[in-house]
Amino acid sequence: MMAVMDGIQADRLDNFREQEIASGVGFPVYGVTGWSGWKWLDSVDGYNTGAVWIGHATRDRQAGVLVGTLPRDTFDREFWPENRDRQEAAAMAARDQFINVLGPPMPLPENLGNAIVEHVDHQVNRHAAWKQVGWTVEGTESSAKVYEFAGAWMGISEELPHAHLVAVGVGLPPVLDLYKARGEWYGVDFAAPIRIRHLQRRPEKAMPYANESLHAEQLALVRTE
């Protein structure tokens, strides 16, 4: 009886892993040039693929970058209201990733967690004032806007005609050299349907946190006794 139950559970798990979450990626996806550490598919937004995030981390997990490719034809049409500034929408797409990598990896006091979210949202609204840096995309110099806080950064580049490029980084400068990524380097065939099992190939604790304890810039957002 136990063997039968184990078999049923295994079949259910296999069915779960094979669930299709996106129809495939019909646009170029960008990653960090020449990255020799861990690489993985981090997330896909929507069945019609409004964003693809791929991850990069050093072998010692002291530094990492998440790069998001947001195709304009899908992202702008289906994922954000027409009256929203497209660059702000791209920055907002990086917001959750940015908050997640800030750390520390522990429950935060509610007032501090809320203060961090409010602070990041305020900065997203001020994206036009972010620091300008240089990125390279397929060998062409491009500009990006970057915001840095508590040991992490997020950036957006609007120079590609077909996509918004967004990134979140920890442990390295916010200057990127990006290229068109091949899916097999990230454990997936971008031309085929994307399934849950592709996301399960992420290394454990793949993306490092910026902080293992509270950063002074986080604490400064609330009054401490």
GUROKOL-581243 format. One line per field, with one value per atom (N, C-alpha, C): residue number from 1; x, y, z; atom name; chain. Coordinates in steps of 0.1 Angstrom, whole numbers, plus 5000, padded with zeros to 4 digits. Each point is the difference from the previous one (the first is absolute). Example, Ala and Ser with C-alpha at 12.3 -4.5 7.8 and 13.67 -1.06 7.14 Angstrom:
2
pos c(1;1;1;2;2;2)
x c(5132;4991;5009;4996;5009;4992)
y c(4943;5012;5012;5011;5011;5011)
z c(5078;5000;5000;4993;5000;5008)
site c(N;CA;C;N;CA;C)
unit c(A;A;A;A;A;A)
END
This chain:
225
pos c(1;1;1;2;2;2;3;3;3;4;4;4;5;5;5;6;6;6;7;7;7;8;8;8;9;9;9;10;10;10;11;11;11;12;12;12;13;13;13;14;14;14;15;15;15;16;16;16;17;17;17;18;18;18;19;19;19;20;20;20;21;21;21;22;22;22;23;23;23;24;24;24;25;25;25;26;26;26;27;27;27;28;28;28;29;29;29;30;30;30;31;31;31;32;32;32;33;33;33;34;34;34;35;35;35;36;36;36;37;37;37;38;38;38;39;39;39;40;40;40;41;41;41;42;42;42;43;43;43;44;44;44;45;45;45;46;46;46;47;47;47;48;48;48;49;49;49;50;50;50;51;51;51;52;52;52;53;53;53;54;54;54;55;55;55;56;56;56;57;57;57;58;58;58;59;59;59;60;60;60;61;61;61;62;62;62;63;63;63;64;64;64;65;65;65;66;66;66;67;67;67;68;68;68;69;69;69;70;70;70;71;71;71;72;72;72;73;73;73;74;74;74;75;75;75;76;76;76;77;77;77;78;78;78;79;79;79;80;80;80;81;81;81;82;82;82;83;83;83;84;84;84;85;85;85;86;86;86;87;87;87;88;88;88;89;89;89;90;90;90;91;91;91;92;92;92;93;93;93;94;94;94;95;95;95;96;96;96;97;97;97;98;98;98;99;99;99;100;100;100;101;101;101;102;102;102;103;103;103;104;104;104;105;105;105;106;106;106;107;107;107;108;108;108;109;109;109;110;110;110;111;111;111;112;112;112;113;113;113;114;114;114;115;115;115;116;116;116;117;117;117;118;118;118;119;119;119;120;120;120;121;121;121;122;122;122;123;123;123;124;124;124;125;125;125;126;126;126;127;127;127;128;128;128;129;129;129;130;130;130;131;131;131;132;132;132;133;133;133;134;134;134;135;135;135;136;136;136;137;137;137;138;138;138;139;139;139;140;140;140;141;141;141;142;142;142;143;143;143;144;144;144;145;145;145;146;146;146;147;147;147;148;148;148;149;149;149;150;150;150;151;151;151;152;152;152;153;153;153;154;154;154;155;155;155;156;156;156;157;157;157;158;158;158;159;159;159;160;160;160;161;161;161;162;162;162;163;163;163;164;164;164;165;165;165;166;166;166;167;167;167;168;168;168;169;169;169;170;170;170;171;171;171;172;172;172;173;173;173;174;174;174;175;175;175;176;176;176;177;177;177;178;178;178;179;179;179;180;180;180;181;181;181;182;182;182;183;183;183;184;184;184;185;185;185;186;186;186;187;187;187;188;188;188;189;189;189;190;190;190;191;191;191;192;192;192;193;193;193;194;194;194;195;195;195;196;196;196;197;197;197;198;198;198;199;199;199;200;200;200;201;201;201;202;202;202;203;203;203;204;204;204;205;205;205;206;206;206;207;207;207;208;208;208;209;209;209;210;210;210;211;211;211;212;212;212;213;213;213;214;214;214;215;215;215;216;216;216;217;217;217;218;218;218;219;219;219;220;220;220;221;221;221;222;222;222;223;223;223;224;224;224;225;225;225)
x c(5008;4992;5009;5010;5009;5007;5003;5007;4990;4987;4990;4998;5000;4998;5013;5011;5013;4999;4995;4999;4990;4989;4990;5006;5007;5006;5010;5008;5010;4994;4989;4993;4995;4994;4995;5011;5012;5011;5005;5000;5005;4990;4987;4990;5001;5003;5002;5012;5011;5012;4999;4991;4998;4989;4995;4990;5006;4993;5005;4997;5010;4997;5002;5006;5002;5001;4995;4999;5013;5011;5012;5004;5012;5006;5003;4992;5002;5008;5009;5008;5014;5010;5013;4999;5007;5002;5014;5002;5014;5005;5013;5007;5014;5008;5013;5010;5008;5010;5011;5003;5011;4999;4988;4999;5004;5009;5006;4994;4992;4994;4987;4991;4987;4991;4992;4991;4987;4988;4987;4989;4989;4988;4993;4997;4995;4985;4994;4985;4996;4987;4993;4987;4997;4987;4990;4990;4988;5002;4989;5000;5005;4997;5004;5014;5006;5014;5002;4996;5002;5014;5007;5013;5007;5013;5008;5012;5002;5011;5010;5012;5011;5010;5005;5009;5014;5009;5014;5006;5008;5006;5014;5009;5013;5000;5010;5000;4999;5006;5000;4987;4992;4987;5002;5011;5002;4995;4997;4996;4990;4991;4991;4992;4994;4992;4988;4989;4988;4997;4998;4998;4986;4992;4987;4998;4995;4997;4985;4995;4986;4996;4995;4997;4989;5002;4991;4986;5000;4987;4991;5005;4992;4999;5011;5001;4991;5003;4993;4985;4996;4986;4992;5005;4993;5002;5012;5003;4999;4999;4999;4990;4993;4989;5006;4992;5005;5004;4995;5003;5012;5007;5012;5013;5009;5013;5007;5004;5006;5013;5008;5013;4997;4990;4996;4995;4992;4995;5011;5011;5011;5007;5002;5006;4992;4986;4992;5001;5003;5001;5012;5010;5012;4999;4989;4998;5000;4992;4999;5013;5007;5013;5010;5000;5009;4997;4988;4996;5004;4998;5004;5015;5008;5015;5006;4992;5006;5004;4991;5003;4997;5003;5006;4990;5005;4991;4993;4992;4993;4987;4990;4988;5004;4994;5003;4989;5002;4989;4991;4987;4990;5003;5003;5002;5012;5011;5011;4998;4993;4997;4991;4990;4992;5008;5009;5008;5009;5006;5008;4992;4988;4992;4996;4996;4996;5012;5012;5012;5003;5000;5003;4989;4988;4989;5002;5004;5003;5011;5011;5011;4996;4991;4996;4993;4992;4993;5010;5012;5010;5010;4997;5010;5007;4994;5007;5012;5001;5011;5011;4998;5010;5013;5011;5013;5002;5006;5002;5014;5000;5012;5000;5012;5001;4998;4992;4999;5004;5004;5003;4990;4994;4990;5004;5003;5005;5011;5009;5012;4998;4987;4997;4998;5007;4999;4986;4994;4987;5000;4990;4998;4990;5001;4990;4999;4988;4998;5000;5007;5002;4997;4994;4998;5007;5007;5007;4995;4999;4995;5004;5006;5003;5007;5010;5009;4995;4988;4995;4996;4998;4996;4990;4993;4991;5002;4999;5002;4991;4998;4991;5007;4999;5005;4989;4998;4989;5005;5012;5005;4997;4996;4996;4986;4998;4987;4989;5005;4990;4999;5007;4999;5005;4994;5006;5010;5011;5010;5001;4998;5000;5010;5006;5009;5000;5004;5001;5013;5009;5013;5004;5009;5005;5015;5009;5014;5009;4995;5008;4994;5009;4995;4988;4992;4989;5003;5011;5004;5000;4992;4997;5005;5004;5003;4990;4990;4989;5001;4995;5000;4987;4997;4988;5004;4992;5003;4994;5007;4996;4993;4988;4992;5007;5008;5006;5010;5006;5009;4993;4986;4992;4991;5002;4992;4987;4998;4986;5002;4990;4999;4990;5004;4991;4990;5002;4991;4988;5002;4990;4992;4989;4992;5009;4998;5007;4991;5006;4993;5006;4992;5005;5013;5003;5013;5012;4998;5011;5003;4990;5003;5006;4997;5005;5015;5006;5014;5009;4994;5007;5009;5012;5008;4994;5001;4995;5005;4992;5004;5008;4995;5008;5005;4991;5003;5004;5012;5005;4992;4999;4995;5010;4996;5009;5005;4991;5003;4996;5009;4997;4994;5002;4994;4995;4993;4994;5010;4999;5009;4996;5010;4997;4990;5000;4991;4985;4999;4987;4995;5009;4996;4997;5006;4998;4986;4992;4987;4989;5004;4990;5008;4992;5006;5003;5011;5004;5000;4996;5001;5013)
y c(4988;5012;5013;4999;5012;5003;4989;5002;5006;4996;5006;5015;5004;5014;5008;4994;5007;5002;4990;5002;5011;5000;5011;5014;5001;5013;5004;4990;5003;5004;4994;5004;5014;5004;5013;5010;4997;5009;5002;4989;5001;5009;4998;5008;5015;5002;5014;5006;4993;5005;5003;4993;5001;5011;5006;5011;5011;5004;5011;5013;5009;5013;5011;4997;5010;4993;5006;4994;4999;5006;5002;5014;5003;5013;5004;5009;5004;5013;5003;5012;4997;5008;4998;5003;4991;5002;5003;5010;5005;4995;4997;4996;5006;4997;5006;4993;5008;4994;4993;4987;4993;4996;4999;4996;4986;4998;4986;4993;5007;4994;4993;5000;4994;5008;4994;5006;4992;5007;4993;5009;4993;5007;5003;5013;5004;5001;5006;5001;5004;4997;5004;5006;5012;5007;4998;4992;4999;4989;4994;4989;5006;5013;5006;5007;4998;5003;5016;5006;5015;5003;4991;5002;4987;4999;4989;5005;4994;5003;4988;5003;4990;5004;4990;5003;4997;5007;4997;5002;4991;5001;4995;5005;4995;4987;4991;4987;5001;5011;5001;5008;5003;5007;5013;5007;5013;5012;4996;5011;4993;5008;4995;5010;4997;5009;4993;5006;4995;5010;4994;5009;4996;5011;4998;5006;4992;5005;5001;5012;5003;5005;4991;5003;5011;5010;5012;4996;4991;4997;4993;4991;4993;5008;5004;5006;5013;5009;5012;4999;4990;4998;4993;4989;4991;5002;5005;4999;5014;5011;5013;5009;5008;5008;5010;5004;5008;5014;5005;5013;5000;4989;5000;5002;5008;5002;4987;4997;4987;4998;5010;4998;4998;5007;4997;4986;4996;4986;4990;5002;4991;5000;5012;5001;4993;5001;4993;4985;4995;4986;4995;5008;4996;5002;5007;5003;4988;4990;4988;4993;4998;4993;5008;5013;5008;4999;5001;4999;4986;4990;4986;4998;5006;4998;5009;5010;5008;4992;4991;4993;5009;4996;4987;4988;4988;4988;4997;5009;4998;5008;4997;5008;5014;5011;5013;5005;5009;5007;5006;5000;5005;5014;5009;5014;5002;4991;5001;4995;4988;4995;5009;5006;5010;5012;5005;5012;4997;4988;4996;5000;4994;5000;5014;5008;5014;5008;4998;5007;4995;4987;4996;5005;4999;5005;5015;5008;5014;5002;4992;5001;4996;4990;4996;5012;5007;5012;5011;4999;5010;4995;4990;4993;5009;5011;5010;5006;5000;5006;4990;4988;4990;5003;4995;5002;4993;5007;4994;4993;4988;4992;4994;4995;4993;4985;4995;4986;4997;4988;4995;4989;5002;4990;4995;4988;4994;5008;5005;5007;5015;5005;5014;5007;5011;5008;5005;4998;5005;5007;5007;5007;4993;5001;4994;5009;5000;5007;4990;5004;4990;5007;4992;5004;4991;5005;4992;5002;4989;5001;4988;5002;4989;4989;5003;4989;4994;5004;4994;5011;4996;5010;4995;5008;4996;5011;4995;5009;4997;5010;4998;5007;4994;5005;5000;5011;5002;5001;4997;5003;4989;4988;4990;5003;5000;5003;4989;4988;4989;4995;5006;4995;5010;5000;5006;4990;5005;4992;5005;4991;5003;4990;5005;4991;5003;4991;5001;4993;5007;4995;5001;4991;5000;4997;5007;4996;5004;5008;5004;5013;5008;5013;4999;5010;5000;5003;4994;5002;4987;4998;4987;4999;4988;4997;4988;5003;4991;4994;4988;4994;4992;4996;4991;4986;4996;4987;4988;4989;4987;4993;4995;4993;4989;4992;4988;5004;5012;5004;5002;5002;5003;4988;4989;4988;4999;5007;5001;5002;4996;5003;5011;5012;5011;4999;4992;4998;4990;4993;4990;5005;4993;5004;4999;5010;5000;4993;4991;4993;5002;4996;5002;4994;4989;4993;5009;5009;5009;5009;5005;5009;4992;4987;4992;4997;5004;4997;5011;5010;5011;4994;5004;4995;5005;4992;5004;5013;5009;5013;5007;5000;5004;5014;5010;5014;5004;5005;5004;5012;5001;5012;5011;5013;5011;5000;4996;5002;4987;4996;4989;5005;5013;5007;5014;5007;5012;5011;5006;5010;5014;5008;5013;5008;4999;5007;4995;4987;4995;5005;5000;5004;5015;5008;5014;5004;4990;5003;5001;4994;5001;5005;5005;5004;4987;5000;4988;5006;4991;5004;4999)
z c(5000;5000;5000;5008;5001;4987;4992;4987;4990;5001;4992;5002;5013;5004;4996;5001;4996;4985;4992;4986;4996;5007;4997;5003;5011;5004;4990;4995;4990;4987;4996;4988;5001;5012;5002;4999;5006;5000;4986;4992;4986;4992;5003;4993;5003;5013;5005;4993;4999;4994;4985;4994;4985;4997;5010;4997;4992;4989;4991;5006;5002;5006;4989;4989;4989;4987;4990;4987;4992;5006;4993;4999;4996;5000;4985;4995;4986;4998;5009;4999;5006;4997;5006;5015;5008;5014;5003;5009;5002;5014;4999;5013;5000;5011;5002;4992;4992;4992;5008;4995;5006;5014;5006;5014;5002;5009;5002;5012;5008;5012;4997;5010;4998;4991;4991;4992;5000;5000;5001;4994;4997;4997;5013;5003;5013;5000;4990;4999;4987;4997;4988;5004;4994;5004;4989;5004;4991;4989;4997;4989;4987;4997;4988;5001;5011;5003;4999;5010;5001;5006;5005;5006;5002;4997;5004;5008;5012;5008;5001;4998;5001;5010;5008;5011;4998;5007;5000;5014;5005;5013;4999;5008;5001;5008;4998;5006;5015;5006;5014;5005;4991;5002;5008;4997;5006;4991;4988;4991;4990;4994;4990;4993;4989;4992;4994;5001;4993;4989;4988;4988;4995;4998;4995;4986;4990;4987;4999;4997;5000;4986;4992;4986;4999;4993;4999;4995;4990;4994;5009;5009;5010;5013;5005;5014;4999;4990;5000;4998;4992;4996;5011;5006;5008;5015;5004;5014;5008;4993;5006;4994;5008;4995;4989;4991;4989;5005;5011;5005;5008;5002;5008;4992;5006;4993;4998;4988;4997;5008;5001;5008;5014;5006;5014;5001;4990;5001;5000;4992;5000;5013;5006;5013;5011;4999;5009;4999;4987;4998;5008;5002;5008;5015;5004;5014;5009;4997;5009;5001;4988;5000;5009;4999;5007;5015;5005;5014;5005;4992;5004;5002;4993;5001;5011;5005;5010;5013;5004;5012;5012;5012;5003;4999;5000;4998;5014;5004;5013;5000;5007;5001;5005;4994;5004;5009;5009;5007;4990;5002;4990;4996;5010;4996;4991;5003;4991;4986;5000;4987;4991;5007;4992;4996;5009;4997;4988;4999;4988;4987;5001;4988;4995;5010;4997;4994;5006;4995;4986;4997;4986;4990;5004;4991;4997;5010;4998;4990;5001;4991;4986;4999;4986;4994;5008;4994;4996;5006;4997;4990;4992;4991;4991;4996;4991;5007;5013;5007;5004;4996;5004;4993;5005;4995;4986;4991;4987;4999;4995;4998;4986;4996;4987;5001;4992;4997;4986;4997;4986;4997;4988;4996;4986;4999;4987;4994;5008;4995;4998;5002;4998;5013;5002;5012;5002;5012;5003;5013;5003;5013;5008;5013;5009;5012;5007;5012;5011;5011;5011;5014;5008;5014;5010;5009;5010;5014;5008;5013;5008;5012;5010;4993;4992;4994;4988;4995;4987;4991;4987;4990;4990;4994;4989;4989;4988;4988;4989;4991;4989;4988;4988;4988;4989;4994;4990;4986;4997;4986;4990;5004;4990;4995;4987;4994;5004;5002;5002;5014;5010;5014;5010;5011;5012;5006;5004;5008;5014;5010;5014;5007;5010;5008;5014;5008;5015;5004;5007;5003;5015;5004;5013;4999;5007;5002;4988;4990;4989;4995;4993;4995;4990;4999;4991;4985;4995;4987;4993;4990;4994;4985;4997;4986;4996;4992;4997;4986;4998;4988;4998;4988;4998;5005;5010;5007;4992;5001;4995;5011;4998;5010;5007;4992;5006;5011;4999;5011;5013;4999;5012;5003;4994;5003;4993;4989;4994;4985;4992;4986;4998;4997;5000;4989;4990;4989;5003;5010;5004;5012;5003;5012;5013;5009;5012;5011;5007;5010;5014;5010;5014;5003;4994;5002;4996;4990;4996;5012;5007;5011;5012;5001;5011;4998;4989;4998;5006;5006;5007;5011;5001;5012;5013;5010;5013;5005;5005;5004;4989;4988;4989;5001;5001;5000;5014;5002;5013;5006;5013;5006;5001;4999;5002;5015;5009;5014;5008;5009;5009;5014;5002;5011;4995;5008;4995;4997;4989;4995;5006;5002;5006;4992;4987;4991;5002;5003;5003;5014;5010;5013;5001;4991;5000;4995;4994;4995;5012;5011;5012;5012;5009;5013;5008;5006;5009;5014;5009;5015;5005)
site c(N;CA;C;N;CA;C;N;CA;C;N;CA;C;N;CA;C;N;CA;C;N;CA;C;N;CA;C;N;CA;C;N;CA;C;N;CA;C;N;CA;C;N;CA;C;N;CA;C;N;CA;C;N;CA;C;N;CA;C;N;CA;C;N;CA;C;N;CA;C;N;CA;C;N;CA;C;N;CA;C;N;CA;C;N;CA;C;N;CA;C;N;CA;C;N;CA;C;N;CA;C;N;CA;C;N;CA;C;N;CA;C;N;CA;C;N;CA;C;N;CA;C;N;CA;C;N;CA;C;N;CA;C;N;CA;C;N;CA;C;N;CA;C;N;CA;C;N;CA;C;N;CA;C;N;CA;C;N;CA;C;N;CA;C;N;CA;C;N;CA;C;N;CA;C;N;CA;C;N;CA;C;N;CA;C;N;CA;C;N;CA;C;N;CA;C;N;CA;C;N;CA;C;N;CA;C;N;CA;C;N;CA;C;N;CA;C;N;CA;C;N;CA;C;N;CA;C;N;CA;C;N;CA;C;N;CA;C;N;CA;C;N;CA;C;N;CA;C;N;CA;C;N;CA;C;N;CA;C;N;CA;C;N;CA;C;N;CA;C;N;CA;C;N;CA;C;N;CA;C;N;CA;C;N;CA;C;N;CA;C;N;CA;C;N;CA;C;N;CA;C;N;CA;C;N;CA;C;N;CA;C;N;CA;C;N;CA;C;N;CA;C;N;CA;C;N;CA;C;N;CA;C;N;CA;C;N;CA;C;N;CA;C;N;CA;C;N;CA;C;N;CA;C;N;CA;C;N;CA;C;N;CA;C;N;CA;C;N;CA;C;N;CA;C;N;CA;C;N;CA;C;N;CA;C;N;CA;C;N;CA;C;N;CA;C;N;CA;C;N;CA;C;N;CA;C;N;CA;C;N;CA;C;N;CA;C;N;CA;C;N;CA;C;N;CA;C;N;CA;C;N;CA;C;N;CA;C;N;CA;C;N;CA;C;N;CA;C;N;CA;C;N;CA;C;N;CA;C;N;CA;C;N;CA;C;N;CA;C;N;CA;C;N;CA;C;N;CA;C;N;CA;C;N;CA;C;N;CA;C;N;CA;C;N;CA;C;N;CA;C;N;CA;C;N;CA;C;N;CA;C;N;CA;C;N;CA;C;N;CA;C;N;CA;C;N;CA;C;N;CA;C;N;CA;C;N;CA;C;N;CA;C;N;CA;C;N;CA;C;N;CA;C;N;CA;C;N;CA;C;N;CA;C;N;CA;C;N;CA;C;N;CA;C;N;CA;C;N;CA;C;N;CA;C;N;CA;C;N;CA;C;N;CA;C;N;CA;C;N;CA;C;N;CA;C;N;CA;C;N;CA;C;N;CA;C;N;CA;C;N;CA;C;N;CA;C;N;CA;C;N;CA;C;N;CA;C;N;CA;C;N;CA;C;N;CA;C;N;CA;C;N;CA;C;N;CA;C;N;CA;C;N;CA;C;N;CA;C;N;CA;C;N;CA;C;N;CA;C;N;CA;C;N;CA;C;N;CA;C;N;CA;C;N;CA;C;N;CA;C;N;CA;C;N;CA;C;N;CA;C;N;CA;C;N;CA;C;N;CA;C;N;CA;C;N;CA;C;N;CA;C;N;CA;C;N;CA;C;N;CA;C;N;CA;C;N;CA;C;N;CA;C;N;CA;C;N;CA;C;N;CA;C;N;CA;C;N;CA;C;N;CA;C;N;CA;C;N;CA;C;N;CA;C;N;CA;C)
unit c(A;A;A;A;A;A;A;A;A;A;A;A;A;A;A;A;A;A;A;A;A;A;A;A;A;A;A;A;A;A;A;A;A;A;A;A;A;A;A;A;A;A;A;A;A;A;A;A;A;A;A;A;A;A;A;A;A;A;A;A;A;A;A;A;A;A;A;A;A;A;A;A;A;A;A;A;A;A;A;A;A;A;A;A;A;A;A;A;A;A;A;A;A;A;A;A;A;A;A;A;A;A;A;A;A;A;A;A;A;A;A;A;A;A;A;A;A;A;A;A;A;A;A;A;A;A;A;A;A;A;A;A;A;A;A;A;A;A;A;A;A;A;A;A;A;A;A;A;A;A;A;A;A;A;A;A;A;A;A;A;A;A;A;A;A;A;A;A;A;A;A;A;A;A;A;A;A;A;A;A;A;A;A;A;A;A;A;A;A;A;A;A;A;A;A;A;A;A;A;A;A;A;A;A;A;A;A;A;A;A;A;A;A;A;A;A;A;A;A;A;A;A;A;A;A;A;A;A;A;A;A;A;A;A;A;A;A;A;A;A;A;A;A;A;A;A;A;A;A;A;A;A;A;A;A;A;A;A;A;A;A;A;A;A;A;A;A;A;A;A;A;A;A;A;A;A;A;A;A;A;A;A;A;A;A;A;A;A;A;A;A;A;A;A;A;A;A;A;A;A;A;A;A;A;A;A;A;A;A;A;A;A;A;A;A;A;A;A;A;A;A;A;A;A;A;A;A;A;A;A;A;A;A;A;A;A;A;A;A;A;A;A;A;A;A;A;A;A;A;A;A;A;A;A;A;A;A;A;A;A;A;A;A;A;A;A;A;A;A;A;A;A;A;A;A;A;A;A;A;A;A;A;A;A;A;A;A;A;A;A;A;A;A;A;A;A;A;A;A;A;A;A;A;A;A;A;A;A;A;A;A;A;A;A;A;A;A;A;A;A;A;A;A;A;A;A;A;A;A;A;A;A;A;A;A;A;A;A;A;A;A;A;A;A;A;A;A;A;A;A;A;A;A;A;A;A;A;A;A;A;A;A;A;A;A;A;A;A;A;A;A;A;A;A;A;A;A;A;A;A;A;A;A;A;A;A;A;A;A;A;A;A;A;A;A;A;A;A;A;A;A;A;A;A;A;A;A;A;A;A;A;A;A;A;A;A;A;A;A;A;A;A;A;A;A;A;A;A;A;A;A;A;A;A;A;A;A;A;A;A;A;A;A;A;A;A;A;A;A;A;A;A;A;A;A;A;A;A;A;A;A;A;A;A;A;A;A;A;A;A;A;A;A;A;A;A;A;A;A;A;A;A;A;A;A;A;A;A;A;A;A;A;A;A;A;A;A;A;A;A;A;A;A;A;A;A;A;A;A;A;A;A;A;A;A;A;A;A;A;A;A;A;A;A;A;A;A;A;A;A;A;A;A;A;A;A;A;A;A;A;A;A;A;A;A;A;A;A;A;A;A;A;A;A;A;A;A;A;A;A;A;A;A;A;A;A;A;A;A;A;A;A;A;A;A)
END
